[in-house]
Amino acid sequence: MIALTFATTVHIGVLGSFHPVQLEVRPARHSVLVVEEPGRSEVIQTPEFARLDGPAKITGPKGSFTRFTICLPNGIEREYYGRLEVRRHFYELQLIVEMDREVAVASILAAEGAYSLPPEALRAQAIAARSYMLAVSGRHDGFDMCDTTHCQRLES
């Protein structure tokens, strides 16, 4: 019964521990990004990128999920598959990735090194990750969980 009420997508606050004030978003190889900022919209493909320092939404064509890379000025780069919303939060940016729940579970397992486990243990770890994802939902205002040990580590 719980599975019926558990959303198929999850909103994850990413890279918040780096306190970003600007970033670049790049389409991953063979991807197309639609970047919507207040008052303008553009479509970009590799090797183009968008430099952002304020609110924006990044999706694939027609609002679809897409693969993209977030690059911070300090050299941190992370690739994600989903949609990105950039919000202003006080003096920094809040980066929220909406992704499929099962993609999030796979990313959590990757961050925990679970792929080296036997199949039965991997299944148990996936169940634990899904359950914990549901349990921590609501810890943050505006998104379901973050990508740090505060909620669950996430690796793209």
VEXDREN-2710 file (C-alpha; in Angstrom, 1 decimal):
% VEXDREN-2710
k/r/px/py/pz
1/MET/0.0/0.0/0.0
2/ILE/2.8/2.4/0.7
3/ALA/4.2/2.0/-2.8
4/LEU/1.0/3.4/-4.2
5/THR/1.5/6.6/-2.3
6/PHE/5.2/7.0/-3.0
7/ALA/5.9/9.4/-5.8
8/THR/7.6/8.2/-8.9
9/THR/9.9/11.2/-8.9
10/VAL/11.9/12.7/-6.1
11/HIS/13.3/16.3/-5.7
12/ILE/16.8/16.3/-4.4
13/GLY/18.8/19.3/-3.3
14/VAL/22.3/18.9/-4.7
15/LEU/25.6/20.6/-4.2
16/GLY/24.3/22.8/-1.4
17/SER/27.3/22.1/0.8
18/PHE/29.3/24.1/-1.7
19/HIS/27.1/27.2/-1.3
20/PRO/27.0/28.0/-5.0
21/VAL/26.4/31.6/-6.2
22/GLN/26.9/30.8/-9.8
23/LEU/27.2/27.7/-12.0
24/GLU/27.4/26.4/-15.5
25/VAL/25.1/23.8/-16.8
26/ARG/26.2/21.7/-19.8
27/PRO/24.3/19.1/-21.8
28/ALA/25.8/15.7/-21.4
29/ARG/27.0/14.0/-24.6
30/HIS/24.2/13.6/-27.1
31/SER/21.8/15.6/-24.9
32/VAL/19.8/18.8/-25.6
33/LEU/18.9/21.3/-22.8
34/VAL/16.2/23.8/-22.7
35/VAL/17.2/26.6/-20.3
36/GLU/14.4/28.9/-19.1
37/GLU/15.3/32.0/-17.2
38/PRO/12.9/34.8/-16.3
39/GLY/12.1/36.5/-19.6
40/ARG/14.1/34.2/-21.9
41/SER/14.5/30.6/-23.1
42/GLU/17.2/29.0/-25.1
43/VAL/18.1/25.5/-26.4
44/ILE/21.7/24.4/-26.1
45/GLN/23.6/21.4/-27.3
46/THR/27.1/20.1/-26.7
47/PRO/29.6/21.9/-26.5
48/GLU/27.5/24.9/-25.5
49/PHE/26.7/25.8/-21.9
50/ALA/24.6/28.2/-19.9
51/ARG/26.1/30.3/-17.1
52/LEU/23.6/30.9/-14.3
53/ASP/23.6/33.2/-11.3
54/GLY/19.8/33.3/-10.6
55/PRO/16.6/31.4/-11.0
56/ALA/16.2/29.0/-13.9
57/LYS/14.7/25.7/-15.1
58/ILE/16.6/23.2/-17.1
59/THR/14.9/20.4/-18.9
60/GLY/15.0/18.4/-22.1
61/PRO/12.8/19.2/-25.1
62/LYS/9.1/19.5/-24.1
63/GLY/10.0/19.5/-20.4
64/SER/11.5/15.9/-20.6
65/PHE/14.2/14.5/-18.4
66/THR/17.6/14.9/-19.8
67/ARG/21.3/14.2/-18.9
68/PHE/23.2/17.4/-17.8
69/THR/26.3/18.4/-16.0
70/ILE/26.5/21.0/-13.3
71/CYS/29.9/22.8/-13.1
72/LEU/30.7/25.0/-10.1
73/PRO/33.5/27.6/-10.2
74/ASN/35.6/25.6/-7.7
75/GLY/36.0/22.8/-10.2
76/ILE/33.2/20.5/-8.8
77/GLU/31.3/18.8/-11.6
78/ARG/28.4/16.4/-11.3
79/GLU/26.3/14.7/-13.9
80/TYR/22.6/14.1/-13.4
81/TYR/19.6/12.7/-15.3
82/GLY/16.4/14.6/-14.7
83/ARG/15.2/18.2/-14.6
84/LEU/17.0/21.0/-12.7
85/GLU/15.5/23.9/-10.9
86/VAL/17.7/26.7/-9.7
87/ARG/16.3/28.9/-7.0
88/ARG/17.8/31.9/-5.2
89/HIS/18.1/31.1/-1.4
90/PHE/19.4/34.1/0.5
91/TYR/22.8/34.9/-1.0
92/GLU/23.3/31.5/-2.7
93/LEU/21.7/29.3/-5.2
94/GLN/19.6/26.2/-4.4
95/LEU/19.9/23.5/-7.0
96/ILE/17.1/21.0/-7.0
97/VAL/17.1/18.0/-9.3
98/GLU/13.9/16.2/-10.1
99/MET/14.7/12.6/-11.0
100/ASP/12.9/9.3/-11.3
101/ARG/12.8/7.5/-7.9
102/GLU/14.6/4.4/-9.2
103/VAL/17.4/6.5/-10.8
104/ALA/17.8/8.1/-7.3
105/VAL/18.0/4.7/-5.7
106/ALA/20.7/3.6/-8.2
107/SER/22.6/6.8/-7.5
108/ILE/22.4/6.2/-3.7
109/LEU/23.6/2.7/-4.2
110/ALA/26.6/3.9/-6.3
111/ALA/27.5/6.5/-3.6
112/GLU/27.5/3.7/-1.0
113/GLY/29.6/1.4/-3.1
114/ALA/26.8/-1.2/-2.9
115/TYR/27.4/-2.5/-6.5
116/SER/30.2/-4.8/-5.1
117/LEU/27.6/-6.6/-2.9
118/PRO/26.0/-9.9/-3.7
119/PRO/22.7/-9.6/-5.5
120/GLU/20.6/-10.4/-2.4
121/ALA/22.4/-7.7/-0.4
122/LEU/22.1/-5.3/-3.2
123/ARG/18.3/-5.8/-3.3
124/ALA/18.1/-5.3/0.5
125/GLN/20.2/-2.1/0.2
126/ALA/17.8/-0.8/-2.5
127/ILE/14.8/-1.5/-0.3
128/ALA/16.5/0.3/2.6
129/ALA/17.4/3.3/0.3
130/ARG/13.8/3.6/-0.9
131/SER/12.4/3.3/2.7
132/TYR/14.9/5.8/4.0
133/MET/14.0/8.2/1.1
134/LEU/10.4/8.1/2.2
135/ALA/11.3/8.5/5.9
136/VAL/13.5/11.6/5.3
137/SER/11.0/13.3/3.0
138/GLY/10.0/16.6/4.6
139/ARG/13.4/17.4/6.2
140/HIS/13.9/20.3/3.8
141/ASP/11.6/23.1/2.7
142/GLY/11.1/22.9/-1.1
143/PHE/12.6/19.5/-1.8
144/ASP/12.4/15.9/-0.5
145/MET/16.0/15.2/0.5
146/CYS/19.6/16.4/0.0
147/ASP/22.6/14.7/-1.4
148/THR/24.7/14.8/1.7
149/THR/25.0/12.4/4.7
150/HIS/22.3/14.5/6.3
151/CYS/19.8/12.6/4.1
152/GLN/21.4/10.2/1.7
153/ARG/24.6/10.5/-0.3
154/LEU/24.0/10.6/-4.0
155/GLU/26.5/9.9/-6.8
156/SER/25.7/10.6/-10.4
END
